[in-house]
Amino acid sequence: MGVLGAFILERLYSWYKDTQNENKLKESLRSELEKCLALLTGQGNLLPTMMWNSAVTSGDVKLLSYNERTQLSGFYFEIENHNYEAKRVRDSAVVSQTLSIHCYSEY
């Protein structure tokens, strides 16, 4: 009876900790997505993805439901596309600046 009781207590404690971690993860992801919205100004800002990447790498994404994971992975896919394009725009700006400086220095 003692072993069964210990097993039940361990499962309850595990469920409690998973629920706490799930809530913290959701809050962190919500905060990160809100920062993304604030940075979408058309100025080529890179959007943060650290919390999502961390959750995927650590396996904490399993704390989310299938629908939440699917929805968030779609959002973060679009964010990664945005970041890729923003990096290309920044790279082009640097190359353009370098070329214009080089051209002016020849005269």
N, CA, C and O of each residue as an XYZ file, in Angstrom:
428
protein
N       0.827     -1.186      0.000
C       0.000      0.000      0.000
C       0.881      1.264      0.000
O       0.549      2.269     -0.628
N       2.010      1.182      0.722
C       2.919      2.332      0.796
C       3.530      2.655     -0.557
O       3.673      3.825     -0.910
N       3.893      1.622     -1.321
C       4.485      1.823     -2.639
C       3.461      2.458     -3.579
O       3.792      3.365     -4.342
N       2.246      1.989     -3.521
C       1.179      2.549     -4.351
C       0.928      4.011     -3.985
O       0.747      4.857     -4.861
N       0.919      4.294     -2.701
C       0.726      5.679     -2.242
C       1.859      6.581     -2.714
O       1.619      7.706     -3.153
N       3.091      6.091     -2.624
C       4.243      6.873     -3.079
C       4.168      7.105     -4.587
O       4.475      8.198     -5.063
N       3.764      6.092     -5.332
C       3.620      6.221     -6.776
C       2.579      7.282     -7.129
O       2.807      8.116     -8.005
N       1.442      7.247     -6.445
C       0.375      8.224     -6.697
C       0.846      9.633     -6.355
O       0.593     10.575     -7.107
N       1.534      9.779     -5.217
C       2.048     11.102     -4.829
C       3.067     11.617     -5.850
O       3.080     12.802     -6.183
N       3.916     10.717     -6.340
C       4.917     11.125     -7.322
C       4.248     11.571     -8.612
O       4.676     12.557     -9.211
N       3.216     10.877     -9.052
C       2.485     11.241    -10.261
C       1.767     12.580    -10.095
O       1.750     13.403    -11.011
N       1.176     12.789     -8.918
C       0.502     14.064     -8.652
C       1.500     15.226     -8.657
O       1.231     16.289     -9.218
N       2.653     15.004     -8.023
C       3.683     16.044     -7.986
C       4.205     16.319     -9.393
O       4.421     17.477     -9.751
N       4.409     15.291    -10.182
C       4.881     15.433    -11.561
C       3.852     16.218    -12.383
O       4.219     17.109    -13.148
N       2.581     15.891    -12.227
C       1.518     16.608    -12.940
C       1.505     18.084    -12.534
O       1.353     18.964    -13.381
N       1.667     18.348    -11.236
C       1.679     19.711    -10.721
C       2.850     20.507    -11.318
O       2.667     21.645    -11.750
N       4.035     19.920    -11.344
C       5.211     20.600    -11.890
C       5.054     20.826    -13.401
O       5.415     21.887    -13.909
N       4.519     19.835    -14.113
C       4.301     19.996    -15.552
C       3.319     21.129    -15.834
O       3.503     21.896    -16.780
N       2.285     21.230    -15.018
C       1.302     22.306    -15.183
C       1.957     23.658    -14.943
O       1.721     24.607    -15.691
N       2.776     23.747    -13.906
C       3.485     25.001    -13.635
C       4.416     25.358    -14.788
O       4.440     26.502    -15.241
N       5.182     24.375    -15.261
C       6.111     24.621    -16.369
C       5.369     24.997    -17.644
O       5.833     25.851    -18.399
N       4.229     24.373    -17.892
C       3.432     24.693    -19.064
C       2.969     26.152    -19.007
O       3.040     26.869    -20.005
N       2.500     26.582    -17.847
C       2.040     27.965    -17.696
C       3.182     28.957    -17.881
O       3.005     29.995    -18.519
N       4.357     28.641    -17.325
C       5.514     29.525    -17.494
C       5.940     29.587    -18.954
O       6.266     30.660    -19.461
N       5.940     28.435    -19.640
C       6.312     28.397    -21.048
C       5.333     29.219    -21.886
O       5.754     29.992    -22.747
N       4.051     29.062    -21.647
C       3.051     29.817    -22.396
C       3.218     31.320    -22.179
O       3.100     32.104    -23.121
N       3.489     31.711    -20.952
C       3.676     33.129    -20.649
C       4.927     33.667    -21.346
O       4.911     34.778    -21.876
N       6.002     32.892    -21.350
C       7.231     33.312    -22.018
C       7.030     33.432    -23.519
O       7.500     34.391    -24.131
N       6.342     32.475    -24.116
C       6.083     32.529    -25.553
C       5.161     33.697    -25.899
O       5.355     34.362    -26.917
N       4.163     33.946    -25.058
C       3.261     35.083    -25.279
C       4.055     36.395    -25.242
O       3.861     37.269    -26.087
N       4.934     36.519    -24.272
C       5.752     37.718    -24.151
C       6.648     37.893    -25.376
O       6.806     39.005    -25.881
N       7.237     36.785    -25.855
C       8.094     36.856    -27.025
C       7.301     37.276    -28.266
O       7.774     38.091    -29.058
N       6.112     36.728    -28.433
C       5.286     37.094    -29.589
C       4.823     38.544    -29.513
O       4.696     39.211    -30.540
N       4.572     39.034    -28.308
C       4.207     40.446    -28.156
C       5.373     41.357    -28.555
O       5.163     42.410    -29.157
N       6.607     40.948    -28.217
C       7.788     41.710    -28.641
C       7.896     41.696    -30.160
O       8.252     42.702    -30.775
N       7.587     40.552    -30.759
C       7.615     40.448    -32.220
C       6.645     41.447    -32.839
O       6.990     42.141    -33.796
N       5.434     41.520    -32.297
C       4.444     42.461    -32.823
C       4.929     43.901    -32.713
O       4.724     44.702    -33.625
N       5.571     44.226    -31.597
C       6.052     45.592    -31.401
C       7.178     45.937    -32.372
O       7.343     47.100    -32.738
N       7.954     44.938    -32.790
C       9.081     45.189    -33.687
C       8.702     45.186    -35.162
O       9.511     45.572    -36.006
N       7.493     44.758    -35.481
C       7.058     44.739    -36.882
C       6.663     46.147    -37.322
O       5.485     46.504    -37.351
N       7.671     46.925    -37.660
C       7.437     48.315    -38.032
C       7.815     48.597    -39.472
O       7.729     49.741    -39.918
N       8.233     47.576    -40.209
C       8.657     47.786    -41.588
C      10.069     48.302    -41.711
O      10.472     48.750    -42.784
N      10.832     48.249    -40.633
C      12.197     48.769    -40.649
C      13.243     47.650    -40.689
O      14.432     47.916    -40.511
N      12.829     46.436    -40.915
C      13.786     45.333    -41.009
C      14.321     44.849    -39.681
O      15.421     44.301    -39.615
N      13.552     45.048    -38.620
C      13.981     44.560    -37.317
C      13.950     43.034    -37.286
O      13.051     42.412    -37.851
N      14.942     42.439    -36.620
C      14.924     41.000    -36.399
C      14.012     40.704    -35.221
O      14.039     41.409    -34.212
N      13.208     39.660    -35.350
C      12.246     39.314    -34.314
C      12.821     38.213    -33.421
O      13.509     37.318    -33.912
N      12.545     38.269    -32.115
C      13.113     37.273    -31.200
C      12.456     35.903    -31.355
O      11.244     35.798    -31.545
N      13.269     34.868    -31.273
C      12.772     33.490    -31.337
C      13.442     32.613    -30.284
O      13.338     31.388    -30.339
N      14.119     33.225    -29.342
C      14.901     32.477    -28.370
C      14.048     31.530    -27.524
O      14.444     30.385    -27.304
N      12.903     31.974    -27.052
C      12.075     31.125    -26.195
C      11.556     29.920    -26.959
O      11.569     28.806    -26.436
N      11.102     30.123    -28.184
C      10.594     29.017    -28.995
C      11.713     28.021    -29.292
O      11.532     26.814    -29.133
N      12.867     28.528    -29.723
C      13.989     27.641    -30.025
C      14.413     26.865    -28.790
O      14.744     25.683    -28.878
N      14.406     27.519    -27.652
C      14.757     26.865    -26.393
C      13.744     25.781    -26.039
O      14.123     24.689    -25.614
N      12.465     26.076    -26.210
C      11.416     25.095    -25.898
C      11.506     23.882    -26.809
O      11.311     22.752    -26.361
N      11.796     24.105    -28.075
C      11.920     22.992    -29.020
C      13.152     22.157    -28.688
O      13.084     20.928    -28.653
N      14.273     22.822    -28.445
C      15.522     22.117    -28.177
C      15.456     21.314    -26.888
O      15.943     20.184    -26.835
N      14.860     21.884    -25.852
C      14.809     21.207    -24.554
C      13.718     20.150    -24.472
O      13.726     19.317    -23.565
N      12.784     20.178    -25.408
C      11.668     19.236    -25.364
C      10.493     19.750    -24.557
O       9.502     19.039    -24.391
N      10.582     20.973    -24.052
C       9.478     21.542    -23.272
C       8.248     21.805    -24.127
O       7.157     22.018    -23.596
N       8.411     21.791    -25.432
C       7.271     22.026    -26.315
C       6.226     20.918    -26.137
O       5.060     21.102    -26.488
N       6.639     19.781    -25.596
C       5.689     18.682    -25.351
C       4.661     19.052    -24.287
O       3.629     18.391    -24.168
N       4.930     20.094    -23.517
C       3.982     20.542    -22.499
C       2.746     21.186    -23.129
O       1.703     21.306    -22.485
N       2.872     21.596    -24.382
C       1.768     22.250    -25.076
C       0.911     21.208    -25.784
O       1.377     20.116    -26.111
N      -0.325     21.557    -26.011
C      -1.210     20.645    -26.740
C      -0.788     20.594    -28.205
O      -0.026     21.439    -28.674
N      -1.288     19.604    -28.910
C      -0.963     19.454    -30.335
C      -1.378     20.701    -31.119
O      -0.618     21.186    -31.958
N      -2.566     21.215    -30.854
C      -3.049     22.408    -31.561
C      -2.181     23.624    -31.266
O      -1.886     24.411    -32.166
N      -1.773     23.779    -30.020
C      -0.904     24.910    -29.660
C       0.447     24.792    -30.360
O       0.963     25.776    -30.890
N       1.020     23.587    -30.360
C       2.310     23.377    -31.025
C       2.202     23.672    -32.515
O       3.079     24.318    -33.088
N       1.141     23.206    -33.133
C       0.958     23.410    -34.565
C       0.808     24.889    -34.890
O       1.421     25.395    -35.831
N      -0.003     25.568    -34.113
C      -0.231     26.992    -34.339
C       1.046     27.794    -34.114
O       1.394     28.655    -34.922
N       1.740     27.513    -33.021
C       2.967     28.247    -32.725
C       4.064     27.950    -33.738
O       4.818     28.848    -34.113
N       4.161     26.706    -34.183
C       5.197     26.392    -35.168
C       4.936     27.152    -36.469
O       5.882     27.556    -37.145
N       3.678     27.348    -36.822
C       3.347     28.157    -37.996
C       3.753     29.609    -37.814
O       4.322     30.217    -38.721
N       3.463     30.168    -36.640
C       3.862     31.551    -36.360
C       5.377     31.705    -36.445
O       5.887     32.625    -37.085
N       6.083     30.794    -35.792
C       7.537     30.913    -35.752
C       8.178     30.614    -37.103
O       9.272     31.105    -37.382
N       7.524     29.823    -37.943
C       8.017     29.625    -39.307
C       7.971     30.953    -40.054
O       8.923     31.320    -40.742
N       6.870     31.662    -39.915
C       6.741     32.975    -40.565
C       7.741     33.977    -39.990
O       8.287     34.802    -40.722
N       7.978     33.904    -38.692
C       8.960     34.799    -38.066
C      10.355     34.506    -38.605
O      11.112     35.432    -38.896
N      10.703     33.228    -38.740
C      12.008     32.864    -39.295
C      12.141     33.357    -40.729
O      13.213     33.816    -41.125
N      11.067     33.270    -41.513
C      11.093     33.814    -42.878
C      11.331     35.317    -42.856
O      12.123     35.843    -43.637
N      10.635     36.001    -41.951
C      10.816     37.452    -41.812
C      12.267     37.766    -41.453
O      12.880     38.649    -42.052
N      12.814     37.047    -40.478
C      14.191     37.300    -40.044
C      15.184     37.052    -41.176
O      16.155     37.794    -41.324
N      14.947     36.020    -41.967
C      15.822     35.736    -43.100
C      15.812     36.910    -44.080
O      16.863     37.373    -44.522
N      14.623     37.377    -44.406
C      14.511     38.500    -45.342
C      15.117     39.776    -44.753
O      15.774     40.537    -45.463
N      14.899     40.007    -43.475
C      15.464     41.202    -42.828
C      16.990     41.156    -42.852
O      17.639     42.183    -43.049
N      17.562     39.973    -42.653
C      19.028     39.835    -42.719
C      19.534     40.117    -44.125
O      20.574     40.756    -44.293
N      18.808     39.647    -45.140
C      19.226     39.896    -46.527
C      19.162     41.389    -46.839
O      20.038     41.917    -47.524
N      18.137     42.069    -46.345
C      18.020     43.519    -46.556
C      19.179     44.233    -45.875
O      19.769     45.147    -46.453
N      19.506     43.832    -44.668
C      20.636     44.452    -43.960
C      21.944     44.197    -44.695
O      22.769     45.100    -44.831
N      22.135     42.968    -45.169
C      23.351     42.648    -45.918
C      23.454     43.500    -47.175
O      24.531     43.993    -47.509
N      22.343     43.674    -47.867
C      22.329     44.496    -49.082
C      22.662     45.948    -48.759
O      23.370     46.612    -49.515
N      22.154     46.430    -47.645
C      22.439     47.807    -47.242
C      23.925     47.984    -46.950
O      24.509     49.005    -47.314
N      24.540     47.006    -46.301
C      25.976     47.085    -45.995
C      26.789     47.062    -47.281
O      27.730     47.841    -47.437
N      26.435     46.182    -48.194
C      27.152     46.104    -49.470
C      26.988     47.406    -50.239
O      27.950     47.922    -50.807
N      25.783     47.931    -50.257
C      25.518     49.180    -50.960
C      26.341     50.321    -50.365
O      26.926     51.119    -51.097
N      26.384     50.395    -49.045
C      27.164     51.433    -48.373
C      28.640     51.283    -48.689
O      29.326     52.268    -48.963
N      29.123     50.063    -48.653
C      30.538     49.800    -48.921
C      30.893     50.205    -50.351
O      31.937     50.814    -50.586
N      30.033     49.871    -51.293
C      30.289     50.238    -52.686
C      30.255     51.737    -52.890
O      31.087     52.280    -53.617
N      29.298     52.423    -52.256
C      29.214     53.875    -52.442
C      30.409     54.571    -51.799
O      30.894     55.566    -52.337
N      30.886     54.084    -50.684
C      32.069     54.669    -50.040
C      33.293     54.436    -50.920
O      34.123     55.329    -51.094
N      33.400     53.224    -51.474
C      34.515     52.890    -52.330
C      34.512     53.761    -53.593
O      35.565     54.227    -54.028
N      33.347     53.976    -54.170
C      33.251     54.800    -55.382
C      33.613     56.238    -55.105
O      34.295     56.859    -55.920
N      33.179     56.800    -53.969
C      33.494     58.177    -53.644
C      34.966     58.359    -53.307
O      35.534     59.421    -53.565
N      35.585     57.340    -52.737
C      36.983     57.477    -52.360
C      37.899     57.471    -53.591
O      39.039     57.929    -53.509
N      37.417     56.959    -54.724
C      38.231     56.945    -55.952
C      38.291     58.315    -56.592
O      39.211     58.580    -57.365
N      37.355     59.191    -56.304
C      37.348     60.524    -56.946
C      38.131     61.487    -56.171
O      38.236     62.651    -56.558
